[in-house]
Amino acid sequence: MTAAIGWGALAASSLVIGALLGILRPWPARPVGLVLAFGAGALISAVSFDLFEEGNEVGDAWAVAIGLGAGAVTYFALDRLVGRRSRRTNGGGDAGSDDKG
């Protein structure tokens, strides 16, 4: 049990370390965006694999695959739409273009 507590504390320490790094200095928008994009992709991937496995046990694999594909296309299309609207309201500039680093 102490090993589980130790590994849990180590995993949770990333939040504290990230907060300290964010407080200590300003970071350029591009690296922050890349890290956030990687984290979002990893989360979406983990959820998709978990949902696919459960859906495959409960229902038809083809229906699950079509549902995941439709969800991915919808997510992609809406992400592009939001990005275009964001650029338009920002006057054509990048949303995080006030880099200080």
C-alpha positions in Angstrom: 0.0 0.0 0.0 2.9 2.4 0.7 4.1 1.8 -2.9 0.7 2.8 -4.3 0.7 6.0 -2.1 4.2 6.8 -3.3 3.4 6.3 -7.0 0.2 8.4 -6.5 2.2 11.2 -4.8 4.8 11.1 -7.6 2.0 11.3 -10.3 0.2 14.1 -8.4 3.5 16.1 -8.0 3.5 16.9 -11.7 0.6 19.4 -11.0 2.6 21.1 -8.3 5.8 21.2 -10.4 3.9 22.5 -13.4 2.3 25.3 -11.3 5.7 26.3 -9.9 7.2 26.4 -13.4 4.3 28.5 -14.5 4.7 31.0 -11.6 8.5 31.3 -11.9 8.6 32.7 -15.4 6.5 33.5 -18.4 6.4 30.9 -21.2 6.1 31.5 -24.9 2.7 30.6 -26.3 3.9 28.0 -28.8 5.5 25.6 -26.3 2.5 25.9 -24.0 0.2 25.2 -26.9 2.2 22.2 -28.0 2.2 20.7 -24.4 -1.6 21.4 -24.1 -2.2 19.8 -27.6 -0.2 16.7 -26.6 -2.1 16.4 -23.3 -5.5 16.7 -25.0 -4.5 14.1 -27.6 -3.4 11.7 -25.0 -6.6 12.2 -23.0 -8.8 11.8 -26.1 -6.8 8.7 -27.1 -7.2 7.1 -23.6 -10.9 7.8 -23.5 -11.4 6.4 -27.0 -9.6 3.2 -26.3 -11.6 2.7 -23.1 -14.9 3.4 -24.8 -14.1 1.2 -27.8 -13.3 -1.7 -25.5 -16.5 -1.3 -23.5 -18.6 -0.7 -26.7 -17.1 -3.8 -28.3 -18.1 -5.9 -25.4 -21.7 -4.5 -25.3 -22.5 -4.1 -29.0 -21.4 -4.5 -32.5 -17.8 -3.6 -33.4 -18.8 -1.9 -36.6 -21.3 0.3 -34.9 -18.6 1.3 -32.4 -16.1 2.0 -35.1 -18.6 4.1 -37.1 -19.5 6.0 -33.9 -15.9 6.7 -33.1 -15.2 7.8 -36.7 -18.2 10.1 -36.7 -17.2 11.6 -33.4 -13.6 12.2 -34.6 -14.8 13.9 -37.8 -17.3 16.1 -35.8 -14.5 17.0 -33.3 -12.1 17.9 -36.1 -14.7 20.0 -38.0 -15.9 21.9 -34.9 -12.3 22.5 -33.8 -11.5 24.1 -37.2 -14.7 26.2 -37.0 -13.8 27.5 -33.6 -10.2 28.2 -34.7 -11.4 30.2 -37.7 -13.9 32.2 -35.6 -11.3 32.9 -33.0 -8.8 34.2 -35.6 -11.5 36.4 -37.1 -12.5 38.0 -33.8 -8.8 38.5 -32.9 -8.2 40.6 -36.0 -6.3 37.8 -37.8 -3.7 37.5 -35.2 -2.7 34.4 -33.2 -4.6 33.9 -30.0 -1.4 33.6 -27.9 0.8 36.0 -29.8 1.9 38.1 -26.8 5.0 36.0 -26.2 7.3 37.3 -23.6 10.0 34.7 -24.0 
